[in-house]
Amino acid sequence: MYEDVLLLIIIIGSICTVIAAVRYARILMVDAPNVAWLTQYDYAHRGLHGGDGVPENSLAAFQRAVREGCAIEMDIRLTRDGHLVVFHDGNLLRMTGLFEKVRRLGLAGLKELQLEGTDERIPTLREALLLVDGSVPILFELKSAGITGRLERKFYNEIKQYNGRFAVQSFSPWSLRWFRRNAPHIPRGQLAFDIRFCGASMCAWKMHFLRLLLQWQQHIELNYLCRPHFISYEYHGVDKKILRKLRQRGAPVLAWTVRDRERIAEIRRHADAVIFEEC
């Protein structure tokens, strides 16, 4: 129950941020770092991976993206003992066969697990940075769970000596607010998706809670908390008017996750860059 409520709060926070960004789009670019480079690349979602023995978010997937000259999107989580690893899901089951949460294992235990039965292991952030070494830009999605600050602080301490181009994005406005306050020079983006799409499978009480939070949004504009420099939007069912208003104000818009090659050209008419998987 607690995790359901927390998830809803994060979802509504991201939705409110985008709504607020449209209403107050001028503040998106106030004192913004250089984010023009974000629109010069398309981003390989969790690296270049596929059904050929190269798992997502693996060093092999990142190496392939570097070789092909693709920018990389990857996910960052904290282990039980405070290490940063590259892994998307909160639970290890889909990728490793172990039904356990990432945050409940230490790094040593995680390193024993194989990704999709291959020789690839869950990489640390440091291993990924050493591999990429500034050759292509990286878009980090921060998977913050619980109290904001621990993951963000750890990430910043590891990334501040990195010389390559990178940006952070998150569904959590509070995570982005941490960067606004503590590392304003790092480009930060709000992840979001259309309320109709995200709510399609929600039960009645969750949708009711969502509507209440939308009413709350009218009084507290969350965009003032985090002031994202760009928006990263799920392209299914997206309101193109929102994207058009953001782009008119100079806010880069990224579309995710594109798996249909035939739709890429259409999507690029409404977005400045695409986060894609091989198709």
Order of alpha helices (4+ residues) and beta strands (2+ residues): alpha-beta-alpha-beta-beta-alpha-alpha-alpha-beta-alpha-beta-alpha-beta-alpha-alpha-alpha-beta-alpha-beta-alpha-beta
